[in-house]
Amino acid sequence: MSHQVISKFVASLSCGKTQATEAVVPSHDAVARLARIYELARNAIDYRAEHLVRRAAIERILRRQIMFTKDSDRLANLLLQEIHWAAYISESDWQTANRKILSDILKSYLDVWDEPEINQDWLLGLISAHIEDALSPNKDYSEFTNLAFNVLRSRVEIEDPNIDLLLFVAIDRVYSQADEAQIAYHLYRLDRKQMGEKSMTEVLQASYSAYNLANQKKGLNILSAYVRKQMGPLILLRDLYFSNPEEFPKVIENPELFDTTAQKVLSDQLKLVRKRMNTATFRSLLYVFLTKMILVLLLEIPLEKMLRDGGTNYVSLGINVIVPIVVMWLIVANIHLPSRKSQGRLLDRAKQIVFDFDTESQAWEKIHSLVRPFSIIKYSVFYFFYALLFWLVFYAIYWVLHYFGFTFISIAVFMFFLSVVTFFAYRIRQLALTYSYSPKGESGSVGWDILTLPIVAMGDLLSRGVAQLNFLILIFDFILEAPFKVILTFMDSWGRFLSSKRDEIVG
């Protein structure tokens, strides 16, 4: 008999059950093609994981449309129209979308939109995540987050009144790969259930406070790192379910069937990981080129002419373009998927969760503290050496480039791109580790870490900082998008008008 946690979890799943809704008239093909081209260009300059692109698009559309109308019915129709144009939902999904549900969702939030206690930017992200959840066919996805929480909760032996909140956020961020808007919505959803008849404003305030509390806790990163080491088997279980929801209850009742099915699913998923890595590499390079390289190079050429008597050094300019791309390619090319041994450990642990939950729970690594296991003195010494390492790595790069005649501007450009692409390569490397499992965590090369950690840290800082100052995004969102969508709306209406006249003539 399955453990009560597993039995309750399986009972909460839909196991492939679906619902049907009403149909509507499709949009004009030419409009859809133009909208898709625009979205491809827009997404190229704003790098995001693929599963987060639609939610971000919903937020962007709502941010623009709310400035013109707060009528929930109109907003729901406009939103569905635009995400259909951009191919974020299929023709059939657009036709069967329940506009009444989306309108009700929007109305519930717009009723409190102008209240001073509400942070509108935070609320807009939450609304977009709620709508994304309503549009998603994967209604069981959140149940796996709950399973991960139940599996790990007994392993977290930390005396903190907010530990449940921190663990939930860590699991949501690492396991579910939720962004900040989705985390905010998931916290709101929990608070909504717990607070019963409380007003929308009170629930939102409670959710906002919980969201800020979790993100302000320094120990959240430590807990997230612990969660990341434990996620491989749970991710495999989720993939096992979504590969064939109808057969999942049978699979987890039969150990032999579980072994064969899980092995096949793992093999298929590793192939997909390799494809995702290639896609992520291409998108990363495109993002760097479009959003950073063009702008910086446009600045570098005139500055070089001002600082250098002989004019622009096209050799350094070419190196700044080529070397980061080569570094990215070399790092990604040397990323390897988990070994057979690691895959075996992963399969064994996933099987333990299902068939031997109590023993499995006792076997997993525990976490006892959200504080680094170093004294203040030792931590200060280590931080000093880290800062020294940081300085030495970048000074070495500076010295080599200066030796070959690079100006200060060229050196800054080179370091910028080297840091950003190394950081992106590191993220892609984490993607390759999705299906790896080691109780002691990932073991890496100390020498490699010494060389790359400062560069990765700088890339993380630069990518987040520059993202806030991405002028191309500002141009797209505040100058191009509004008039472009007005033109698309006119074209769509015109196409419908011509279609109706053609039908009248034929009739």
N, C-alpha and C positions, 0 to 999 in steps of 0.2 A: 504493500500500500504506500502511496506517495505521502511525503511529509505534508502537514497541514498548510505550510507556506506554499508549497508547489501546487497542492490541490486547489487552494483558494486562488492562486495565480491563474491556473488553467481555466477555472470557472469564470474568471473575469474576461477572458478572451472571446472574441466573436467567432474565431476559427473560420473566417472567409465569408461570413454573412454580409450581404450588401442591401442597399435601399435604392429605389428608383424615384425620380422626381420629374417635374414638368419639362417640356421642350420649348425652345424659342427660336427665332429666326437667326441664321448665321450672318456674320458680317461680310463686307466686300473683300475679295481676295487681294486686290491691289493694296488696300489699306493695311491688311494684315502683313503683307510682305514688307512694306515700308516701316511699320511698327517693329517688326522683328529685326530689321537692319539697324534701327535706332537702338534697340535694347542690346544688341551685340556690341555696338560701339560704346554704349554707356557702361556696360559691364566690364569691358576691356580696361577701362580706366579706374575701376573700383573693384579691386581683387577681393573676392569672397569665395568661401566654399560653395560648391554647387547647390547643396541642399538649403542654403540660406539666401540664394539669389531672389527667389520669388517673394519671400517675406520682405526683403529690402525694397523690392519694386513696389509692393503694396504700400509700404510706409511712404515711399517717395510720391506715389500717386495721391495718396490721401493728404499728404502735407500740402500738395499743390491745390487739390480740389476743395479742401476745407476752407481755404481762403476765399472761395467764391460762393460756396453754399454749405449749409449745415443741415439740409434736408436729408434725412437718412435714406429714404427711398431713392432719391436722385443719386446720392453718393454710391449706394449699392450698385445701381445700374451702370454708372460711369466707371466704377472700379472693375466690375466684371467685363465691361466692354473693352477696357484698356488691357487688362491682363489676357483677354482672349486674343486681341490683336497681336500681342507680343508673344503668343504661343506659350504662356505660362499655364494655361489650361487647354485641354483638347477641345475639339468641336463638340464632342458628346458631353464632356464635363460642363462646358459652357451652356449647352442646351438644358442640362438637367440640374443646374445650380439652383438652389432654393433661395431666391432673392428675398423672400420674407425673413428668413433666418438671418441673412447678412444685414438687412435693414434693421432688425431688432437689436442685433449686436451693436451696430453703429449708434442707434438711438440711445441705448443704455449708457454709453460713454459720452455722447454729445450732450446729454442732459446735464452733465457735471463739468463740461469742457471749460467753461469760463469761471469756475469757482477758484478763488485765490489759493486754496490749500493744495490744489492739484498742479503738479509739474507737467506742463503740456508736452514737452519733448519726450519725457518718460512715458506719459500716457499714450502718445501717438505710436511709439514702438510697441507698447502692450496691445493696443488695438490691432495693429498689423499682425502680431503674433496670434491673436485670437481668431482673426479672419483666416490666416494661414492654416490654423488648426481646423477650422470649420470646413475649409476646402480640401483638406488632406484626406485621401482614402485610407491612410494608415491610422485608423482609430485606436488600434491596440498598442501603438508605439509607446504611449505613456505608461502602460501597464508594465513594460519591461524596466522602466525607470523605477517603479515601485518594487519590482523584484530585486533589482540591484541594491536598492536601499535596504530591503529585508535581509539580503545575503550578507551585506557588509556591516549592518548596524551592530551586530553582536561582536564584531571584530574591532570596533572603535571603542576603546576603553579610556575615554577622556572625560574628566569631570568639568563640564562646561554647560551652563544652562541653555546655550544656543547651539549645542552640538548637532541636534537633529536638523536644524536649519542649515548649518554649515555643510553637513554631509549631503543633504538634499541638493544644495546648490553645486557642490563639487561633482556629484554624480550627474546632475543635469548638464553641467558644462563639459565634462569629460566623456561620459558614457553616451548621453543623448546628443552631444555636439551642439547644444543649444547656444545661441548668441544671447546678448544681454537682454534684448527685447523679449525673447522667448522665456528666459529665466524669470523676468518680471511677470509675464503672463502666468507661468506655472505657479509662482508664489501667490498671485492673485486668485487663481483657481482653488488652491488649497485654503486660503483665507475665506473665500466665498463659502466653501462647504462648512468650515468651522464656525463662522460668525453668524450663520443662519439669517435672521431677519434684520441684521444691521443694514444701514443705508449704504448705497454705492460709494458715497464719499468716505464713510468710515472704513469700509473694506479697502478701498484704494489707498487711504492713508496708512493703514496697517501694512499693506503689501509694500508700499514705498519705504516705510521704516524698516521692514524686514530685509528688503533688497539692499538698502544702504548699510544696514548693520552687517550683513554677510560680506559685502565687498570691502568694508573697512577693517575686517578682522585680518590681521597679519597671518594668522595660522591657516587661512583658507588655501593658500598656495601649497602649504605642506600637506594638507588633507587631500588636495587635488592630485598632488604627485603620488600619494599613497593609492588613491582610487585608480589612477592611470595604470599602475602596476597590476591591478586586480581585474581589469576590464576585459581582457582577451576572451576568457571562457563565456562571460555574459554576452559579449557581442556575438559570439558564435551561436549561442542559444537563440538570440533574436533573429539572426539570419536563418537559422534552422526553421523557425516558425514562419517567417515571411516567404521562404522558398516554397512552402506548401502548407498554408494555414489549416486546410481541411484535414490533413493527415497528422498534424502535430500531436493531438491527444494520443493517437496510436503509437507514435514514435517514442514518446516519453514513458510509455507503459511497457516497452519491450527493449531490454538492454541490447540484444543483438541487432535489432532494427535500428536502434539509436546509433550504434557504432558505424554501421554501413552508411546510413543517411548523413550523419555528421561529417564523416570523412569526405563524402562527395561534396557536401555543401562547403566545407573548408577549402577543398581543391578549387571549386568554382569561384569562391570569394577571393582567393589568392590571385587568380587570373584577373579578376576585376580590379584588384588593388594595383596590379602592374599597369593596367589601362588608366586608372585614376592618377597614378603617378606621372604617366606620360602627359595626360591632360593638364594636370596641375603644373608641370614643368613648362609646357607651352604657354599656359595662361599667365604664369608668373613672369616669364620673359616678356610677353606681350604687355603686361601691366607695367613692368619696369620701363620698357621702351616708350610706351605711349604717354604715361603719366609723369615720368621722371626724366628720361633721357632726352627727349626732344626739348623740353623746357630748359633743362640745365645746359644743354649744348648750345641752345640759342643765346644763353647768357655767357657761356664760356668763350665763344668765338670773339665777340666784341671786347670782353675783358682781357683776353689774351692779346689782342691787338693793342690795347692800351698799355699793358704791362711789358710787352715784349717788343723790342725795337725791330726785330726781323719779321714781325707779323705772327700769324698763327702757326703753331707747331702741329702740323697735321699728323705727325707720327704719334704724339701723345694723345691727340684727339682720337685717332684710330684705336690706340691701345685702350682708352677709356670705354670705347664701344665694344671691342671684341673680347677683352680679357674677362669682364664679368660674365659674359655669355659662356665662354669656355669653362670658367670655374664652375658655373652652374651645371653645365653638361657633365664635367668630370665627377663632381660630387654625386649627382643623381645616377650616373652610370655605374658607380661603385656601391650603390645601395642594394642590399640583398634582402630577399624575403626570408622569413623564418626558416630555420633548419628543420629537418625531419624530427629531430629530438625535441625541439621547441614545440612543434606541432603536436607531437605525442603527449607532451605535458598539458597542452591546451585541451586536447580531446579528453584526457583523463579527468581534468578538473571540471570541465563542463558536465561530464557524466556523473561525477560525484555530487554536483549541485542537485541534479534531478533524482538520482537513485539512492543517495546516501547523505541527505542534507545535514543531519546532525553531526556526523563524522567530518563531513566537508567543512562545516562551520568551525569545528575545533581545529582543523588543519591549517586554515588560512592564516597568513601573517597578520599580527595585530599591530595597532598603532596606539600608543599610550600618551602622546603629548603633541601639542601644536607648537612647541618651542624647539628651536634647533638644539641638537645635543652638544652644545659647546658653551663653555663659560664665557663671560664677557671678555675676559683677557684673551682667551684662545680665539674667540670670534674676531676680536680687534686685530690680533696678529694675522689671522688668515685673511681678513679683509685688506690689511695693508699689503700682503703679498699678492692678492688678487689685483689691487689697484696698480701695483708695480708691474705685474704681468700685462695688464691692460696697456699701460704706458709703453712697455718694451715692444709689444707686438706692433702697435701703431707707429712707434718711432722707427722701428726696423723698416716698415713699409715706406715711411716718409724718406728715410735715408737712401734707400735703393732708388726710389723714383727721382729724388733730388739729384742723385749721382748721374742719372741719365738725362738730366736737363729739364725735368718737369717744373713748371711754375707752381706757386702755391695754389692757384685756382685749379690747375690740372690735377694736382695731388689730392685736393679736397674732393673733386669730382670722382676720381678713382676710388678713394676710400669710401665714398658714399655708395657707389654702385657695388663695390665688393662686399660691403656690409649687408646691403639689402638682399642681394642674390644669395649670399651665404645663409642668411636668415630664412629665406624662402626654401632653400635646399634643406635646411634643418627641419622645417615643417613637413616637407615631402618625406624626409626620412622617418618622421613620426608616423606618417601614413603607412609606411612599410612595416612598422612595428605593431599595427593594429591587431594582428593575429599571432603575436608572440606572447609567451607566458613564461615567466621565471619567478618563483617565490621571492628571490632576492633582488628582483628588478633587473634592469638592463645593465650589462657590463660593457663598458666601452674602452677605448684606447686613451690612456692618460696623456700620452704625447699629443695625440690628435686634439683632445680637449684643451690642452694648454694653448695650442695654436689657434683654435677656432672659437673657443668660448667668448673671448673679448669681442671678436668680430660679429658673432651671432648676437651678443648682447647689444652692440651698437646698431646692428641691423634692425632688431626689434624696436629699439628706441626711435630710430629714424623712420621706419615704416609707419609706426603709430603717429609720430609727430607730423610727418609730411602728409599723411592721409587727411589730417585736419586742415591742411593748407593746399589741398589739391585744386588748383585753379581750373583745371579742365572740368572737374565735377561741378564747381560753381557755375561755369559757363553752361554746361549741359542742363543743370537743374533749374537755374534761375533766369537764363536768357533764351535757350533754345527750346526746352521741353514744352513750355506753355503754348507758344505760338505754333509749334509743330503739331501738338495734339489738337489744337483748334482746326488746323488744316486737315488733319486726318478725320476729324469729326465731320467736317463739311464734305470731304470726299466720300465718306461712308454714307452720309445722308443722300448725297447726289447719286451714288450707286444704287441705293434702295429706290430712289425716285425713278431712275431710268428703268429699273427692273419692274416696278409696278406699272409704268406706262407700257412696257413691252408686253406684260401680261394682259393689259387692257386691250391692246391692239390684236394680240393673238386670240383673245376671247371673242 
